[in-house]
Amino acid sequence: MSSHRECVMVRYFFHCTDGADFMLDRRGYKAADDALALGQALLVAERTMCELPDYEDWASWVVCVYDDEQRMIATVPFDRAIPASVNPTAAEREEAILWKSWPPHHPSTRSH
């Protein structure tokens, strides 16, 4: 018996939509886990925006990530793929998410 554990690659599909239009991913991309697939979703959004530089309404678009059994893993907004320096809305949202979890709650801490 071998102690070597095989890495099982799953094919993920990255369909893009704004609720009206739809771009179907027929090829997919193999990744070892969901986290890597979510990183790939950001690259899909970035590549799509680069391929259509004259289109400006990317804020309404999302990448819908599906596994090889057609289960939706996540939706990733296109604007998460835009650097915060050129996307203040995404930067503000990310900051709000960070501050919601700060300060960390500790059961022994009381407000006076």
Number of C-alpha atoms within 10 A of each C-alpha: 3 4 5 6 6 6 9 10 11 17 17 29 26 29 20 24 18 16 9 7 8 13 12 12 15 9 10 17 17 17 19 13 15 16 11 12 24 21 13 20 29 21 14 18 25 17 12 15 19 11 10 9 8 8 9 8 11 16 15 12 20 24 24 20 24 21 21 13 9 10 11 14 16 17 17 20 22 26 24 20 19 19 12 14 9 10 14 13 14 20 17 12 12 13 11 12 11 11 11 9 9 9 8 9 9 7 6 5 8 7 3 3
